Amino acid sequence: MYPRAADTGRRYPFFSHLQQNRNDGLADCTALSRPMIREPDLINRWQTGDRRKVTCVSDNRCFILIGTGHGVTCAHLRKPD
């Protein structure tokens, strides 16, 4: 049997939702691409008990920056050139 991975989807990663998917056997792990770009310390935040929803707005502007050679960063946090 292969591990099952779930994508968090658009603006969805609430810690409780991710935990419920795992508990229900729907996923063995979860992909957190954009939320981790926005909040690199997200897992540590959750581990310390701060379970607020992620601040990523899922507008894909981070991927535009990546594709245009500006590195992996949130467009909303990036300082102008």
For each residue, the residues with C-beta under 8 A, 3 or more apart:
1:
2:
3: 28 29
4: 26 27 28 29
5: 27 28 29 30 31
6: 18 21 26 27 29 30 31
7: 30 31
8: 12 13 17 18 30 31 32 35
9: 12
10: 58
11: 56 57 58
12: 8 9 17
13: 8 17 18 30 32 35 53 54 56
14: 17 18 51 53
15: 18 19 46 51
16: 19 20 51
17: 8 12 13 14 20 21
18: 6 8 13 14 15 21 22 30
19: 15 16 22 23
20: 16 17 23 24
21: 6 17 18 24 26 27 30
22: 18 19 25 26 27 28 30
23: 19 20
24: 20 21
25: 22
26: 4 6 21 22
27: 4 5 6 21 22 30
28: 3 4 5 22
29: 3 4 5 6
30: 5 6 7 8 13 18 21 22 27
31: 5 6 7 8
32: 8 13 35 36 42
33: 36 37
34: 37 38 56 58 60 62
35: 8 13 32 38 39 42 54 56
36: 32 33 39 40 42
37: 33 34 40 56 62 72 73 74
38: 34 35 42 54 55 56 62 74 76 77
39: 35 36 42 45 54 55 56
40: 36 37
41: 44 45
42: 32 35 36 38 39 45 46 54
43: 46 47
44: 41 47 48
45: 39 41 42 48 50 52
46: 15 42 43 49 50 51
47: 43 44
48: 44 45
49: 46
50: 45 46
51: 14 15 16 46
52: 45
53: 13 14
54: 13 35 38 39 42
55: 38 39
56: 11 13 34 35 37 38 39 74
57: 11 76
58: 10 11 34
59: 75
60: 34 63 64
61: 64 65 74 75 76
62: 34 37 38 65 66 72 73 74 75
63: 60 66 67
64: 60 61 67 68 75
65: 61 62 68 70 71 72 73 75 78
66: 62 63 70 71 72
67: 63 64
68: 64 65
69:
70: 65 66 73 78
71: 65 66
72: 37 62 65 66
73: 37 62 65 70 77 78
74: 37 38 56 61 62 77 78
75: 59 61 62 64 65 78
76: 38 57 61
77: 38 73 74
78: 65 70 73 74 75
79:
80:
81:
